[in-house]
Amino acid sequence: MPTEPLLAAQAARRLGIPTKELLRLVYERKIHFVMIDGVAHIPEDAIDEYQSEAS
């Protein structure tokens, strides 16, 4: 069952980075995101994928 995508601040906490850094990743399209009501949200699998690529 898919989970709700996370807000930028929640995803940044999961990644252990500042929200500003996560928003830069979104802007540069280095992490997958979805737009919901005009706000970028980060799917759980995108966090896992980014962590595996970063290590």
C-alpha positions as CSV (number, residue, x, y, z in Angstrom):
1,M,0.0,0.0,0.0
2,P,1.6,3.3,-1.1
3,T,2.1,5.9,1.6
4,E,1.5,9.6,1.4
5,P,4.4,11.7,0.0
6,L,6.2,13.7,2.6
7,L,6.5,17.5,2.8
8,A,10.0,18.9,2.2
9,A,10.6,19.5,5.9
10,Q,9.7,15.9,6.8
11,A,11.8,14.4,4.0
12,A,14.7,16.6,4.9
13,R,14.5,15.3,8.5
14,R,14.5,11.8,7.3
15,L,17.6,12.5,5.2
16,G,19.3,14.4,8.0
17,I,19.8,17.5,5.8
18,P,18.4,21.1,6.1
19,T,15.1,21.8,4.4
20,K,16.8,24.4,2.3
21,E,19.2,21.7,0.9
22,L,16.4,19.4,0.1
23,L,14.6,22.2,-1.8
24,R,17.8,22.8,-3.8
25,L,17.7,19.1,-4.7
26,V,14.1,19.4,-5.8
27,Y,14.9,22.6,-7.8
28,E,17.9,20.9,-9.5
29,R,15.7,17.7,-10.0
30,K,18.2,15.5,-8.2
31,I,15.5,13.9,-6.1
32,H,12.1,12.8,-7.4
33,F,9.1,14.8,-6.2
34,V,5.4,15.2,-6.9
35,M,3.4,18.4,-6.9
36,I,0.3,18.4,-4.7
37,D,-1.8,21.5,-4.6
38,G,1.3,23.5,-5.8
39,V,3.6,22.2,-3.1
40,A,6.5,19.7,-3.8
41,H,6.1,16.5,-1.9
42,I,8.8,13.7,-1.7
43,P,7.6,10.1,-2.1
44,E,9.1,7.6,0.4
45,D,10.8,5.6,-2.4
46,A,12.5,8.8,-3.7
47,I,14.1,9.2,-0.2
48,D,15.4,5.6,-0.3
49,E,16.6,6.0,-3.9
50,Y,18.5,9.2,-3.1
51,Q,20.1,7.7,0.0
52,S,21.3,4.6,-2.0
53,E,22.7,6.9,-4.7
54,A,24.4,9.2,-2.2
55,S,26.2,6.3,-0.5
